[in-house]
Amino acid sequence: MPVLNRIAAYAEEMKTWRRHLHQHPELSFDCPETAAFIAARLREIGVDEIHEGIAKTGIVAVINGTGAAPTIGLRADMDALPILETTGAEHASKVPGKMHACGHDGHVTMLLGAAKYLAETRRFAGRVALIFQPAEEDGAGGQVMVQEGIMDRFEIGQVYGIHNAPNLPFGHFYTTPGALMASVDTAFVYITGKGGHGATPHECIDPVVATVAMVQAVQTIIPRNVYALDEAVISVTQIHTGTASNIIPEEAMFCATIRSFKPDVRALLKKRFYEIVEGHALAFNVTARVDYDWGYPATVNTPDEAAFASAVAAEVSGEEASHPNSNREMGSEDFSYMLEARPGAYLFLGTGPGAGLHHSAFDFNDEAAPIGASFFARLVERAQPL
């Protein structure tokens, strides 16, 4: 049975919700219309409590079960991306330069669908805390919600989340115990030399050659400092310098994204990055400043909760569609902060062929929403049975 029968009956309503959200994307913490839409649906559904204004526009809603038990947290992110949509869909974004290119509109819909079912049936003990989080893409809204005390305030004992996964088999769930997604750090390096005419480089201190040497050298950090079985990646994604073909510029900069799974590896990458930049600055007689943004930590599932979530996924989609030991991903997620605060698990839900995440032609597959909603609902009923 791919979806719960009652949730299957909500499919068209869920599609309407999702497509409304898709047409009205908002960014980062600035999601007032999204939050208002969610709150209105929650009131119609009949949840017991709605707490708004957490992490500026986030919401935590509570549904009380039938008997005494702990509180289980279910999370959906709700922010969009600064991308101009090219889907051509009738429900395409109405806000130029903003779109739901990562499926957070679908994540909200799945959680609302589960909320509707749970508020109606209440075949569970304890409480459910529905976490609607802004600023996953930019701003670490998950961290802010944790810092504002939602785990203690709502006595959340464990927490779960789902992310849609285009181009993985439809209806299949993927997760793994331990690290599922990488930490992400970003380094901005600013190099200053002495500019001048390209015909007289001996009178200059060239930041361009220093930058080239630094970029090449940082690519040696992983193969020559990190154990080969400890996955990590450093990708230089920007280099900016110069204004004309015959001028040696005064300044240059480059930017890199730095990803790993283990805290000690993460610390080593930062240490070696600084050492290489500082050493090359000395060698090339330039000055260099590093702005190192210590970003989202690795998303680490607790083993028992990952195994439990996979068992629930198998119940919803079938044994062959639940993959409890799937490959981990180098992408990152601020759900990691919630998993640092409480045990829990994060899963990917395959949505079939389509444009990839963060692509201007991406659109969430509405047929996946009842499956995700069923997973959330069964997770609660299995975790906190009457």
Stockholm file with secondary structure:
# STOCKHOLM 1.0

chainA/1-386         MPVLNRIAAYAEEMKTWRRHLHQHPELSFDCPETAAFIAARLREIGVDEIHEGIAKTGIVAVINGTGAAPTIGLRADMDALPILETTGAEHASKVPGKMHACGHDGHVTMLLGAAKYLAETRRFAGRVALIFQPAEEDGAGGQVMVQEGIMDRFEIGQVYGIHNAPNLPFGHFYTTPGALMASVDTAFVYITGKGGHGATPHECIDPVVATVAMVQAVQTIIPRNVYALDEAVISVTQIHTGTASNIIPEEAMFCATIRSFKPDVRALLKKRFYEIVEGHALAFNVTARVDYDWGYPATVNTPDEAAFASAVAAEVSGEEASHPNSNREMGSEDFSYMLEARPGAYLFLGTGPGAGLHHSAFDFNDEAAPIGASFFARLVERAQPL
#=GR chainA/1-386 SS CCSCHHHHTTHHHHHHHHHHHHHSCCBTTCCHHHHHHHHHHHHHHTCSEEEEEETTTEEEEEEECSSCCCEEEEEEECCBBSCCCCCCCTTCCSSTTCBCCSSHHHHHHHHHHHHHHHHHHCCSSSEEEEEEECCSSSSCHHHHHHHTTHHHHTTEEEEEEEEEETTSCTTCEECCSEEEECEEEEEEEEEECBCEETTCGGGSBCHHHHHHHHHHHHTTHHHHHSCTTSCEEEEEEEEEECSSTTEECSEEEEEEEEEESSHHHHHHHHHHHHHHHHHHHHHHTCEEEEEEEECCCCEEECHHHHHHHHHHHHHHHCGGGEETTCCCBSCCCTHHHHHHHSCEEEEEEECCSSCCTTCTTCCCCGGGHHHHHHHHHHHHHHHSCC
#=GC SS_cons         CCSCHHHHTTHHHHHHHHHHHHHSCCBTTCCHHHHHHHHHHHHHHTCSEEEEEETTTEEEEEEECSSCCCEEEEEEECCBBSCCCCCCCTTCCSSTTCBCCSSHHHHHHHHHHHHHHHHHHCCSSSEEEEEEECCSSSSCHHHHHHHTTHHHHTTEEEEEEEEEETTSCTTCEECCSEEEECEEEEEEEEEECBCEETTCGGGSBCHHHHHHHHHHHHTTHHHHHSCTTSCEEEEEEEEEECSSTTEECSEEEEEEEEEESSHHHHHHHHHHHHHHHHHHHHHHTCEEEEEEEECCCCEEECHHHHHHHHHHHHHHHCGGGEETTCCCBSCCCTHHHHHHHSCEEEEEEECCSSCCTTCTTCCCCGGGHHHHHHHHHHHHHHHSCC
//
